[in-house]
Amino acid sequence: MFRSQDVPAEERLDHWRALLDRTRSSEIISPHTADFRVECRLMELGEVTVLPMSFTPARYRRSPQMIRRADPERYHLSLLLDGQMALEQAGRASAFRPRDLHLVDSSKPFDLRSSGNRELRAIRGIGVDFPKALLPLPAHRADELLGRGLSGREGVGALLTEFLVGLEQQADTLQPADAPRLGTVVLDLLSTWFAQVLDAEAALSPEARQRAMVERVLAFIRQNLHDPELTPSAIAAAHHISLSYLHRIFQRRSQGETVAAWIRRQRLEGARRDLANPVLRNTPVHAIAARWGLPRASHFTRSFRAHYGLSPREFRLQTLPEHYK
């Protein structure tokens, strides 16, 4: 984690430039040089690097001379979460608003800058750096994405957006052993999304398509845990795949856990969190269970006890602070 307040004000911009030079050197221009502020977390997920960041509005320019001096041969995908940005690269110019994404190629000049009338507000976003060689698409097709605004509000783009936001939110709880698999998931999601945007899905390997399908299935399940009719058959139908294919790709990802078992575990975990929440202390146990797609109170109690060793009511009494009991 890099925080500009940890270094003297006059050195902040230089420190930020040095950090960015690890993946792509660029000229940084800001009207706030005297008090440049930035926070950036560096998450190294195998060969993929994810960078949640917040920074003072600035302009980033990479010139042909910089490229000739050093080119790391990397792509940089940026998800904008707050603020406004504009990008020029590969003869295209686009403006970006929150939940938009854009792709930059380190081998081509670019001009990326804050825009709009919010010059004093921080720009917030999440970056993804990865070697160009890892993208399973022809370079000339990937070039079609440069300088374009890509929406992260629907389809696989939305799934990638939520996954990146979730990585930032869970950064403190992730373990080093999780890193390579998480990096693979990020790369599979963005590769699948790019291929769809370019109508080039045939270029993806079957393994990449399968892993991306699993992530879509998991997102669909999380969004529909409240529905008692959420079954493996319904999930397969919603994704236009066979039930046997769903079971096969899911068990590869979950080390043998079935779809139904994963759904049950997520529901029980959601109910457990709600039972421990003081704000919900007056909500009946059966209402909490129904909220998580478990409308049969007796079945919920048996399942909860088998999983946690206590009945739902016993768990609530044990976990709520004394003054709430």
Helices and strands as residue ranges (DSSP letters): E 2-3, G 4-6, G 9-11, H 12-20, E 27-29, G 33-35, E 38-40, E 43-45, E 48-55, E 59-62, H 64-69, E 74-82, E 85-89, E 92-96, E 100-105, E 110-114, E 123-131, G 132-134, H 139-142, G 143-145, E 150-151, H 155-169, G 171-173, G 176-178, H 179-198, G 201-203, H 206-223, H 232-238, H 243-253, H 259-275, G 278-280, H 285-291, H 297-308, H 312-319, G 322-324
